[in-house]
C-alpha cells in the first residue's frame, strides 16, 4: 500500500515531527515513525513541552529524583533537566538517520527560552550552554529570527553550533537569516576551523500568515486572496533561496564543505476548517526542503495526500497574488512583523504556564518528601 508521507522523500523533501514527549520516546513511537513514514527529524518548542510536561504524570518520577538530589532546584532548572533528557533520548534514536544521511538529517531541536528573544548576549550564552549540555552532534538549538536573534545566530554558527532559526515570516528577514548563516561560516573559516559538520535550517512559518492576512482581507471585502498568501510567499522565498545559495559567495564555502541551509516549513497544520487539512503539505513539496508536521497532519497526509513536486509551479501567479495584496494597501511586511511579535508572546506565555505547572508539581512533591 502506498504511503504518501514516505513518498515525499522522492521529491527531495524530509519529514520532521513537530512534537516530542517522554511517553512517545518510551513507547517507541519515534522508532516506529522512522520505520513507517521515513521520519528524519524532530522539532520542539515551549508550547510542545508545556503540553508534554504540564499535563499528566510522565515526568513526575524524574522530577522526584531531581528534587531528592537537590530540593533547591528552580522550576526553570527542573525544566531544563527534563527537556535535555528528552532531547538526548530523541537524538540517540535519530542518530542512525544522522549518520546514514551524512549529517543532512536526523536532528532534534531544542529552543532557547522565548524570554530571551530580544537579548542577543543572553541568547548566545543559553544556546552555547544547551548545545554543550545535550552533547550530541545531531542537536539543533532554536533561535528566533528577531533583530536581536540574528547576530546570535551568526555567532553560534561561527562556534560550530547547529542552529534552527525559528519564527521566520518575512522574505526580508529570511535574507538576514541566510546572511547570518553564511557570515557565521565565513567567520569560522577565518578562524581556521572546519565547517563540514555544521547544519542549519530556516524555519519559515506558513499557516499563521493566512490566519492574519485573511482577517485583513475581511476588512477590505476580498475573498479571492484568502488562503493563498502563505503559499505564494513561501514559493517566492524558495526561489530566492535558490538564488542566495547559488551565489559565488556560497559556492566558495561549499568548496570547504558547507552544507545548504534548508528551508523548513513550520506551522503547517491547517488552522481554518474551510481549507484542506493537507494544503500546507501539498503545495510546498520540493527539493532541499523539510516539512515539520504535527501528528494529526501526518495522519491526514498518510490518508489522502497526493505527492508531487509543486513548490516551483505557478510562480507568476504567486507574484501576482503578492502584488494584488499590496494593491489592497495591506502591508505584508507589517503583517510579518506583527506575526513575529505575536509568536514570541505565545511561546513566552506557554513557557510561563509550563514554569507554573512545574512549580506546582515541585511543591506537591516536596511536601511528600518532607
KENUKE-886802 format. One record per residue (C-alpha): residue in one letter; x, y, z. Coordinates in pm, whole numbers, plus 32768, in hexadecimal, padded with zeros to 4 digits. Layout:
AXYZ;...
// end
This chain:
X800080008000;X808481587FA2;X80E4824080BC;X80D183AC8044;X81A884278168;X82BD83338112;X82AA839E7FA4;X830685087FF6;X846F84958008;X846884537E8E;X843285C87E58;X855A862E7F31;X848D86878063;X84D5860781C3;X83BE85D982C0;X840486428425;X8315861D854A;X8294875585F5;X826886AD8745;X83278606885F;X82C8856589A9;X835A84668A96;X823E836F8A5B;X8280837D88E3;X83EC83228926;X839A82138A25;X82918170894A;X83808160881E;X829982428754;X83C2830086C6;X846D81C08650;X8323815685B4;X8302829F84F4;X8466827B8471;X8407812483E8;X82A7816F8369;X82B882D182DE;X842F830582B9;X8437840A83CD;X857B84D083B8;X857485C084E1;X84B9865A8606;X846E87C0866C;X83FE883A87C3;X83908989884B;X83108A118999;X81A489C7893E;X81F5885C88ED;X82B088308A37;X819788DF8AF3;X80A287DA8A6F;X819086BA8AB4;X820F87198C0F;X80F287F18C93;X7FE486E68C7D;X7FEF857D8CED;X80EE84CA8DC4;X81F584568CC9;X82FE853A8D5C;X82A7851E8ECE;X83A1840C8F24;X84BD84CC8E80;X845A860B8F38;X845485459081;X85B084B6904B;X863A860E8FEF;X85A386AA9127;X862785909202;X878385EC918B;X874B876291A5;X860687EC923C;X8674895191E9;X86558926906F;X857E8A368FD2;X846289EA8EDE;X85448A668DC3;X866089808E2A;X857388598E49;X84E488A08CF0;X863B88A88C56;X869687558CEB;X854F86BB8C6E;X856987558B11;X86D886FF8AE4;X869285918B3F;X857C857C8A38;X865786248932;X877D853C8980;X869F84078967;X86078480881F;X875B84D88788;X87D8837D87E6;X86AC82E08734;X86EB83B785FF;X8865838C85FD;X884C827484FA;X879183648411;X8899846E8453;X89B8838683F6;X890382E682D0;X88C0843F8236;X8A1F84C38287;X899785CA8374;X888F86458280;X876C85CD835A;X8737852284A9;X8727865F857B;X865E86B486B2;X86278821870D;X862188C28864;X85C28A30888C;X86668B448954;X85748BE58A4A;X847D8CC6898F;X84B08DC28AA7;X860A8E058A11;X85888E5488B2;X85F18FC188C5;X873E8F8C8977;X88618F308891;X89688EE5899A;X88808E168A78;X880F8D508945;X897A8D0688E9;X89C88C8F8A49;X88948BB18A63;X88BF8B1F8903;X8A2A8AC9894E;X89D08A308A9E;X88AC89608A19;X897A88DE88F5;X8A8F886D89DE;X899E87E18ADF;X88E5870589E2;X8A3A869D895F;X89C885F5881E;X8A3F864786BC;X88DA86368639;X883C873A871D;X87CD888A8692;X879389B9876D;X866C8A91870B;X869D8C0A8706;X85858CF48695;X85B78DDA8569;X858F8F1A8632;X8675904285F2;X87358FDA872C;X87348E6A86C9;X87E68E9E857A;X89408EF6860B;X891C8DD48703;X88E08CE885DD;X8A1D8D61852F;X8AEA8D3B866C;X8A6C8BDB86B4;X8AAC8B66854E;X8C0E8BF0856B;X8C388B1986A5;X8BC689E085ED;X8A6D89C6868D;X894F893D85B8;X883A8A4285AE;X86C98A2D8558;X86538B93851E;X84E88BAD8582;X83C78CA2855A;X841E8D1383F8;X82FA8DAD833C;X83958EC4826F;X84578E9F8126;X85398FBE8196;X85808F1C82E7;X85C68DD58232;X86DD8E838171;X876F8EFC82BD;X875F8D95833F;X881A8D0D820F;X891C8E228232;X894E8DCC83A4;X89878C5E8348;X8A798CA8822C;X8B308DB482F7;X8B518CC1841C;X8BF08BBE8337;X8CDD8CC682AA;X8D3B8D32840C;X8D8A8BC98463;X8E668B978332;X8F268CD4838D;X8F6C8C2E84DD;X90008B07841E;X8EEC8A1C8490;X8E25890C83DE;X8CC489568362;X8C6A87FE82D9;X8BA287898406;X8ACD88C4842F;X895D88AC83D6;X884E89B383E0;X86E289CE8379;X860B8B038348;X84B08AC383DC;X83BE8B898307;X82638B9B83A5;X813D8B6382BB;X7FD68B418338;X7FE98C62842E;X80208D4A8305;X7ED08CEA826D;X7E258D0C83BF;X7E938E7683E1;X7E808EDB8271;X7D208E488251;X7CAE8F328369;X7D42905982A9;X7C938FE3816C;X7B478FD68226;X7B7191498274;X7B86919C8100;X7A7F909A8094;X7B708FCD7FC2;X7B2E8E577FA7;X7C128E0D7E7D;X7D5B8E127F3C;X7CE68D568071;X7DB58C2380C1;X7EAE8C727FAB;X7FAD8D698035;X806C8C7C811C;X80B58B8D7FFE;X80FE8CA67F04;X81F68D3E7FFA;X829E8BEC8038;X82C18BA67EC3;X836E8CF47E88;X84508CC27FB7;X84B38B6D7F2A;X85148C137DDF;X85E58D127E9D;X86858BFC7F68;X87028B557E2A;X87958CA17DBA;X883F8CE97F0A;X88D88B907F23;X89388B8F7DB4;X8A0D8CC67DE9;X8B878CD07DBE;X8B9F8D2A7F2D;X8AFF8BE27F9A;X8BAD8B137E8D;X8CFC8B727F2A;X8C828AE78075;X8BFB89AC7FCF;X8D5D89627F58;X8DBB895B80CA;X8CA088688118;X8B85895A8173;X8A2988C7817C;X88FC897180E5;X881C8A1381EA;X86D189738194;X857E8A1981AD;X84A5896D82B0;X832F89A7828D;X82A389D383ED;X81438A17846C;X80B88936835C;X7F8088B8840C;X7E4889548376;X7DAA8A538460;X7C7C8AA68386;X7B818984836F;X7B128A058219;X7C6889AC8188;X7CE988528138;X7D9587B08263;X7EC487678186;X7EDB88B080C4;X8020891B816B;X80C087CE8116;X804587A17FB0;X80A788F87F30;X820289047FCA;X82A187C17F4F;X83F587F57EB3;X856787AB7EAD;X864288057FD9;X851C885680BE;X849987D08208;X833287CC8281;X830B87AB83F9;X81B787128436;X80E586DD856F;X805A857A859B;X7EF985D38521;X7F7F866283D8;X805A852F83A6;X7F27845283CC;X7E5B852B82DF;X7F6C852681D7;X7FA083B181FE;X7E2C838481BF;X7DF384678091;X7F368515802C;X7F8C85357EBB;X8104856E7EA2;X8191862F7D7A;X829E87387D58;X81D7887C7D6E;X82B589827E14;X832C8A037CC2;X81DA8A017C13;X810A8B3B7BD3;X821C8C2E7C3D;X818F8D497B69;X803D8D1A7C0E;X80E68D2E7D63;X818D8E777CFF;X803F8F017C86;X7F948E9C7DCB;X80998F557E9B;X807790867DB7;X7EFC907D7DD5;X7F1E90767F50;X7FF591B17F43;X7EF492547E5C;X7DF292237F70;X7ED592F48054;X7F1F91C78130;X808691F581A4;X8110909281A2;X825590F3824C;X818A91888368;X80BB9047837D;X81F98F75839E;X8282905F84AA;X814390378577;X814D8EBE8546;X82B28EAC85CB;X82568F7C86FD;X811F8EA88736;X81EA8D678711;X82E18DD8881C;X81C18E318906;X810E8CE488CC;X824A8C1A890F;X829F8CF08A40;X813E8CBC8ACA;X815B8B438A96;X82AD8B4B8B42;X82218C068C70;X80FA8B158C87;X81F089F68C7C;X82C18A918D93;X81878AB48E65;X812289498E29;X828088CE8E88;X828089AE8FBE;X81368911902C;X81BA87B18FF0;X82FA880B90AC;X823D889191DC;X815C875E91EC;X828A867591D6;X834E873692DF;X8229871193D1;X82398596939D;X83B4859093C4;X83A3864B950C;
// end
